[in-house]
């Protein structure tokens, strides 16, 4: 979770992810987080999540068995982040 993960901001970041339906335990600590705005004004959270099996176990990466598999995800941004988190916002074409 790249944006502002300093100790004072970490609880706010974890709470913001949960408020948007994202389990912070499934997001790698170094996952880049950003918000994109669609042309119709919808805000979307862009992040990376560990790939899990039906039992919730993280799967190994097919190319490097020392790493867990990851995939990019997009979720609706229902709750806007606090400005202190400094999550970048980009407009989509």
C-alpha positions in Angstrom: 0.0 0.0 0.0 2.3 2.6 -1.3 0.6 6.0 -0.5 1.6 7.4 2.9 2.0 4.2 4.9 3.9 6.0 7.7 2.7 4.9 11.2 0.2 7.8 11.8 -1.4 7.3 8.3 -1.5 3.5 8.3 -4.7 3.1 10.4 -6.4 5.7 8.2 -5.3 3.9 5.0 -6.5 0.5 6.3 -9.8 2.0 7.4 -10.3 3.6 4.0 -9.7 0.3 2.2 -12.2 -1.5 4.5 -14.8 1.3 4.0 -14.5 0.7 0.3 -15.0 -3.1 0.6 -11.3 -4.0 0.1 -9.7 -6.4 2.6 -6.3 -4.8 3.5 -4.9 -8.3 4.3 -5.3 -9.2 0.6 -3.4 -6.1 -0.6 0.4 -6.3 -0.7 2.1 -3.7 1.3 3.9 -2.3 -1.8 0.8 -2.3 -3.9 0.4 1.1 -5.7 -2.9 2.7 -5.0 -4.6 5.3 -7.1 -8.0 6.6 -7.9 -9.2 7.1 -11.5 -12.1 9.3 -12.6 -14.1 8.0 -15.5 -15.6 10.3 -18.1 -19.0 10.0 -16.4 -17.5 11.1 -13.0 -17.3 7.7 -11.3 -14.3 7.3 -9.0 -12.5 3.9 -9.1 -9.7 2.5 -6.8 -6.9 0.8 -8.6 -4.8 -1.6 -6.6 -3.1 -5.0 -6.6 -4.4 -8.0 -4.7 -3.0 -11.4 -3.8 -4.6 -14.2 -5.9 -6.4 -16.7 -3.6 -8.0 -20.1 -4.0 -11.5 -21.0 -2.9 -10.3 -21.6 0.6 -8.7 -18.2 0.8 -5.1 -19.4 0.5 -2.7 -17.2 -1.4 -1.5 -18.9 -4.7 2.1 -19.0 -5.8 3.3 -17.0 -8.8 3.6 -19.3 -11.8 6.9 -17.7 -12.9 8.5 -17.4 -9.4 7.4 -19.8 -6.7 9.0 -17.7 -4.0 6.3 -15.0 -4.6 2.6 -15.0 -4.2 0.5 -14.5 -7.4 -1.0 -11.0 -7.7 -3.5 -9.4 -10.0 -4.6 -5.8 -10.6 -8.1 -4.9 -9.3 -10.5 -2.1 -9.6 -13.2 -1.3 -7.0 -15.7 1.6 -6.8 -14.5 4.4 -4.5 -17.5 4.8 -2.2 -15.7 6.6 0.5 -13.2 9.3 -0.6 -9.7 9.1 1.1 -8.5 11.6 3.7 -6.2 14.1 2.0 -3.4 13.1 4.4 -3.2 9.7 2.5 -2.1 11.5 -0.7 -3.6 8.9 -3.0 -3.0 10.1 -6.6 -6.1 10.8 -8.8 -6.0 10.4 -12.6 -8.7 11.1 -15.1 -9.4 8.3 -17.6 -9.9 9.1 -21.3 
